[in-house]
Amino acid sequence: MVPPPPGEESQTVILPPGWQSYLSPQGRRYYVNTTTNETTWERPSSTPGIPASPGSHRSSLPPTVNGYHASGTPAHPAETAHMSVRKSTGDSQNLGSSSPSKRQSKENTITINCVTFPHPDTMPEQQLLKPTEWSYCDYFWADKKDPQGNGTVAGFELLLQKQLKGKQMQKEMSEFIRERIKIEEDYAKNLAKLSQNSLASQEEGSLGEAWAQVKKSLADEAEVHLKFSAKLHSEVEKPLMNFRENFKKDMKKCDHHIADLRKQLASRYASVEKARKALTERQRDLEMKTQQLEIKLSNKTEEDIKKARRKSTQAGDDLMRCVDLYNQAQSKWFEEMVTTTLELERLEVERVEMIRQHLCQYTQLRHETDMFNQSTVEPVDQLLRKVDPAKDRELWVREHKTGNIRPVDMEI
């Protein structure tokens, strides 16, 4: 009986609520919790503590997204110097196959040091986690070339730069609000000082009342602006600063863990390359000694051939061990990368929404302040409309008159 291809499962088993399954390019199925953003290679169980699927099997190839390793390196190196290695008839070692399926045709595979890989042209494109959205978890796996051609920037580094820029913008917005508060406080102090000025305080009549109300309105307006600055501090600036501090803590959690995994991945990739080159040298040495023995150009004994074969076999085992360690690190990095990008996406959405709310609060407070200012002006406007020069003249005459002036009869 032929076992089903990797990734095929019975569709009669229902996943627990909040879980969705996807296929990697190699046909290996993994699971994503849309609520907690958790990723795992094992089928989640509806009953805690009881696995619903057997333990994860070894992946012969690191998970790839759109033809690239999660580390940003091409899933299939384009080098041709080690595409295949000749094997002598006496070499019976078998390094095994790393292809997802042994039934693949030769046209769909390439061989690198006796290890078979799928051909890049036959690799299916990675299934998107969020097909209808421009989500971070779908578009930041490969490395991006520097516009100046000096190098490349890892996709995850681009996400971190985006988050760091957002953190800087929060700081600048907080400084903007703080400067606005300072302006309001200084303005209120100046208004209050001006309202105590004694200039033109001796004005009488209806105009005098209106002028006194003008100066009083300055004191009222000063109080309004002081309250406005206090609310800006408590309802806009302070929440922005608190959110920024929490944002920095969340960023450190994401950065630290992923950075360590990426370093480990790069180190194990270098070990694979080193082991691959060592295997090539051992195989060439074995082939050369075998040919020398066949044409009797050397006095090498059969024991020397066996020794070279043992070294070649050991080099092959070392390569497979390094590949296995690399695959383990790659699988772990793949899971963490999906989870972390979803978390970064959540933080960015939360940041934008939080700032929007605070700016709306700012405009609302500004509108209320304008309304209060208008209320301080209305009494002044009403008194100014009642100013009557004739009435003021009459009141002044009544208060300051010295007596009636009578005409004197003149004799002609």
C-alpha positions in Angstrom: 0.0 0.0 0.0 1.2 3.5 -0.9 0.9 6.0 1.9 -1.0 9.2 1.1 1.1 12.2 0.0 2.2 14.6 2.8 -0.4 17.1 3.7 -3.5 14.9 2.9 -5.8 14.4 5.8 -9.2 13.1 6.4 -11.7 16.0 5.9 -14.2 14.4 8.3 -12.2 15.5 11.3 -13.3 19.0 12.3 -10.7 21.5 13.6 -11.4 23.2 17.0 -12.9 26.7 16.8 -10.5 29.4 15.6 -8.1 27.0 13.8 -7.5 26.9 10.1 -5.2 24.6 8.1 -2.9 25.4 5.2 -0.4 23.6 3.0 3.3 24.4 2.6 4.8 24.2 -0.9 6.1 20.7 -0.1 2.6 19.6 0.7 3.1 19.6 4.5 0.1 20.8 6.4 0.4 23.4 9.2 -2.3 25.1 11.4 -2.9 28.7 12.3 -5.1 29.9 15.2 -6.8 33.1 13.8 -7.6 34.3 17.4 -4.2 33.9 19.1 -2.0 33.9 15.9 -0.4 30.6 17.1 1.1 28.4 14.4 1.9 24.7 14.7 2.8 21.7 12.5 0.6 19.4 14.6 -3.2 19.2 14.2 -4.7 20.9 17.3 -6.9 18.8 19.5 -10.3 19.7 20.6 -9.5 18.0 24.0 -6.6 19.6 25.9 -3.6 17.3 26.4 -4.6 14.8 23.6 -2.9 15.3 20.3 -5.3 14.9 17.3 -2.5 14.0 14.9 0.8 12.0 15.1 4.0 13.8 15.9 5.5 16.0 13.3 7.6 14.2 10.7 10.8 15.5 9.4 10.6 17.9 6.5 13.3 17.1 4.0 13.2 20.7 2.7 12.9 23.9 4.8 9.5 25.6 4.4 9.5 28.0 1.5 7.2 30.9 0.6 6.9 31.9 -3.0 10.0 30.0 -4.0 12.2 31.3 -1.2 13.4 30.0 2.2 12.1 31.9 5.2 15.6 33.1 5.7 15.4 34.9 2.4 17.8 32.6 0.5 16.5 31.0 -2.7 14.9 27.6 -2.1 17.0 26.1 -4.9 20.5 27.5 -5.4 21.3 28.3 -9.0 24.9 26.9 -8.8 25.9 24.3 -11.4 29.3 23.3 -10.1 27.8 20.7 -7.7 24.6 19.8 -9.5 25.7 16.2 -9.7 28.6 14.0 -8.6 29.7 10.8 -10.3 29.8 7.7 -8.2 32.1 4.8 -8.7 30.7 1.3 -9.2 32.3 0.2 -6.0 30.6 3.0 -3.9 27.6 1.5 -2.4 26.7 4.3 0.0 23.2 5.8 -0.3 22.6 9.3 1.1 18.9 9.0 0.6 16.5 11.4 -1.1 15.3 14.7 0.2 12.5 15.2 -2.2 8.9 15.3 -0.9 7.9 12.3 -2.9 10.1 9.6 -4.4 7.7 9.2 -7.3 8.7 12.5 -8.9 10.1 12.3 -12.4 13.7 13.2 -13.2 12.4 16.2 -15.2 10.9 17.7 -12.0 14.0 17.2 -9.7 17.6 18.3 -9.5 20.4 16.5 -7.7 22.9 18.3 -5.6 25.6 16.0 -4.1 23.4 12.9 -4.5 20.5 14.7 -2.6 17.4 15.2 -4.7 15.4 18.5 -4.6 12.3 19.5 -6.5 12.9 21.7 -9.5 12.2 25.4 -8.8 9.8 25.6 -11.8 7.6 22.8 -10.5 7.3 24.3 -7.0 3.7 25.5 -6.3 3.3 29.0 -5.0 2.9 29.4 -1.3 -0.7 29.6 -0.3 -1.5 33.0 1.3 -2.7 33.1 4.9 -4.9 36.1 4.2 -5.7 36.0 0.4 -8.0 39.1 0.6 -5.6 41.3 2.6 -2.2 42.8 2.2 -1.0 41.1 5.3 2.6 41.2 6.7 2.7 37.4 7.0 2.4 36.9 3.2 4.8 39.4 1.8 7.9 39.7 4.0 9.7 36.3 3.6 12.3 37.1 0.9 15.1 39.7 1.1 14.6 43.0 -0.6 17.4 44.4 -2.7 18.9 47.8 -1.8 17.8 50.4 -4.4 21.4 51.4 -4.7 22.5 47.8 -5.3 24.8 47.7 -2.3 23.1 44.7 -0.6 19.8 43.3 0.6 17.5 43.9 3.6 15.7 41.0 5.2 11.9 41.1 5.1 11.6 40.9 8.8 14.1 43.8 9.2 11.8 45.9 7.0 8.9 45.2 9.4 11.1 46.2 12.4 12.0 49.4 10.6 8.3 50.1 10.0 7.6 49.6 13.7 10.5 51.7 14.9 9.4 54.5 12.6 5.9 54.3 14.1 7.4 54.5 17.6 9.3 57.6 16.5 6.2 59.2 15.1 4.4 58.6 18.4 7.2 60.5 20.2 7.0 63.4 17.8 3.2 63.6 18.1 3.6 63.6 21.9 6.1 66.5 21.6 3.7 68.4 19.3 0.8 68.1 21.9 3.2 69.1 24.7 4.2 72.2 22.8 0.5 73.0 22.1 -0.1 72.7 25.9 2.7 75.1 26.6 1.3 77.7 24.1 -2.1 77.4 25.7 -0.7 77.9 29.2 1.4 80.9 28.2 -1.6 82.4 26.3 -3.9 81.9 29.4 -1.3 83.6 31.7 -1.0 86.6 29.3 -4.8 87.0 29.0 -5.2 86.9 32.8 -2.5 89.5 33.2 -4.0 91.7 30.6 -7.5 91.5 32.2 -6.0 93.1 35.4 -4.8 96.1 33.5 -6.2 99.4 34.8 -6.1 101.3 31.5 -9.4 103.1 30.7 -10.9 102.0 33.9 -12.5 105.4 34.5 -14.8 105.1 31.5 -18.5 105.8 32.6 -21.9 105.1 31.3 -23.0 102.3 29.1 -19.6 102.3 27.3 -17.9 102.0 30.6 -20.0 98.9 31.4 -19.1 97.4 28.0 -15.4 98.1 28.5 -15.4 96.5 31.9 -17.1 93.4 30.4 -14.4 93.3 27.7 -11.7 93.0 30.4 -13.7 90.5 32.3 -14.1 88.4 29.2 -10.3 88.1 29.0 -10.2 86.6 32.5 -12.9 84.1 31.5 -11.1 83.2 28.3 -7.9 82.7 30.3 -9.7 80.2 32.5 -11.1 78.4 29.5 -7.6 78.0 27.9 -6.1 76.8 31.2 -8.8 74.1 31.4 -8.1 73.2 27.7 -4.4 72.8 28.4 -5.1 70.6 31.4 -7.4 68.3 29.4 -4.9 68.1 26.6 -2.4 66.8 29.1 -4.6 64.3 30.8 -6.7 63.1 27.8 -4.2 63.3 24.9 -0.6 63.7 25.9 -0.5 61.3 28.8 -2.3 58.4 27.1 0.0 58.8 24.0 3.1 58.5 26.2 1.7 55.5 28.1 0.8 53.8 24.8 4.3 54.5 23.5 5.9 52.9 26.5 3.8 49.7 26.2 4.5 49.7 22.4 8.3 49.7 23.1 7.9 46.7 25.4 5.9 44.7 22.9 8.5 45.5 20.2 11.3 44.1 22.3 9.5 40.8 22.8 9.1 40.4 19.0 12.6 41.5 18.1 14.6 39.5 20.6 13.1 36.1 19.9 13.0 36.3 16.1 16.6 37.8 15.9 18.0 34.8 17.9 16.1 32.3 15.6 17.4 34.0 12.5 21.0 33.9 13.7 20.7 30.2 14.5 19.2 29.6 11.0 22.1 31.5 9.3 24.6 29.5 11.3 23.1 26.1 10.5 22.8 27.1 6.8 26.5 27.8 6.8 27.1 24.4 8.4 25.2 22.7 5.6 27.3 24.5 3.0 30.5 23.5 4.7 29.3 19.8 5.0 28.3 19.8 1.3 31.7 21.0 0.2 33.4 18.4 2.4 31.2 15.6 0.9 32.2 16.7 -2.6 35.9 16.5 -1.8 35.6 13.1 -0.2 33.7 11.7 -3.2 36.2 13.1 -5.6 39.0 11.5 -3.6 37.2 8.2 -3.5 36.6 8.3 -7.3 40.2 9.2 -8.0 41.6 6.3 -5.9 39.2 3.9 -7.4 40.2 4.8 -10.9 43.9 4.6 -10.0 43.4 1.1 -8.7 41.5 0.0 -11.8 44.2 1.2 -14.2 47.0 0.1 -11.8 48.6 3.5 -11.7 49.1 3.2 -8.0 49.9 0.6 -5.4 46.9 1.5 -3.4 45.4 -1.5 -1.7 41.8 -2.4 -1.2 42.1 -1.2 2.4 42.8 2.3 1.1 39.7 2.2 -1.0 37.6 1.1 2.0 39.1 3.9 4.1 38.2 6.5 1.5 34.7 5.1 1.2 34.3 5.3 5.0 35.3 8.9 4.9 32.9 9.6 2.1 30.1 7.9 3.9 30.9 9.8 7.1 30.9 13.1 5.1 27.5 12.1 3.7 26.2 11.4 7.2 27.5 14.8 8.4 25.7 16.5 5.5 22.4 14.8 6.3 22.8 15.6 10.0 23.4 19.3 9.2 20.5 19.4 6.8 18.3 17.8 9.5 19.4 20.5 12.1 18.8 23.2 9.5 15.3 21.9 8.8 14.5 21.9 12.5 15.6 25.5 12.9 13.8 26.4 9.6 10.6 24.8 10.8 10.8 26.7 14.2 11.6 29.9 12.4 8.7 29.4 10.0 6.2 29.0 12.9 7.6 32.0 14.8 7.8 34.2 11.7 4.1 33.7 11.0 3.1 34.4 14.6 5.4 37.4 15.0 4.3 39.1 11.7 0.7 38.7 12.7 1.6 40.2 16.1 3.4 43.1 14.4 0.4 43.6 12.2 -1.8 43.8 15.2 0.4 46.3 16.9 0.5 48.5 13.8 -3.3 48.5 13.5 -3.6 49.2 17.2 -1.1 52.1 17.0 -2.9 53.8 14.1 -6.3 53.4 15.7 -5.0 54.7 19.1 -3.5 57.8 17.5 -6.7 58.4 15.5 -8.7 58.3 18.7 -6.4 60.7 20.5 -6.4 63.2 17.6 -10.2 63.0 17.5 -10.2 63.8 21.2 -7.9 66.8 20.5 -10.2 68.2 17.9 -13.2 67.7 20.2 -11.5 69.6 23.0 -10.6 72.3 20.6 -14.2 72.6 19.4 -15.4 72.8 23.0 -12.8 75.5 23.8 -14.1 77.6 20.8 -17.6 77.3 22.1 -16.6 78.5 25.6 -14.7 81.4 24.1 -17.8 82.3 22.1 -19.8 82.3 25.4 -17.4 84.8 26.9 -17.8 87.1 23.9 -21.6 87.1 23.8 -22.1 89.3 27.0 -19.6 91.8 25.6 -21.5 91.9 22.3 -24.8 92.4 24.0 -23.5 95.4 26.1 -21.8 97.0 23.1 -25.2 96.9 21.3 -26.7 98.9 24.2 -24.2 101.7 24.2 -26.1 105.0 23.6 -24.1 108.2 23.3 -27.2 110.4 24.0 -28.0 108.4 27.2 -24.4 108.5 28.3 -24.4 112.4 27.9 -27.7 112.7 29.8 -26.4 110.5 32.7 -23.1 112.5 32.8 -24.9 115.8 32.8 -27.2 114.8 35.6 -24.3 113.6 37.8 -22.0 116.6 37.1 -24.3 119.5 36.5 -23.6 122.8 38.4 -26.9 124.5 37.9 -29.3 125.7 35.2 -28.1 128.4 32.9 -30.7 131.2 32.5 -30.6 133.8 29.8 -29.9 137.4 31.0 -32.2 140.2 29.7 -30.3 142.8 28.0 -31.4 146.4 27.8 -31.4 148.0 24.3 
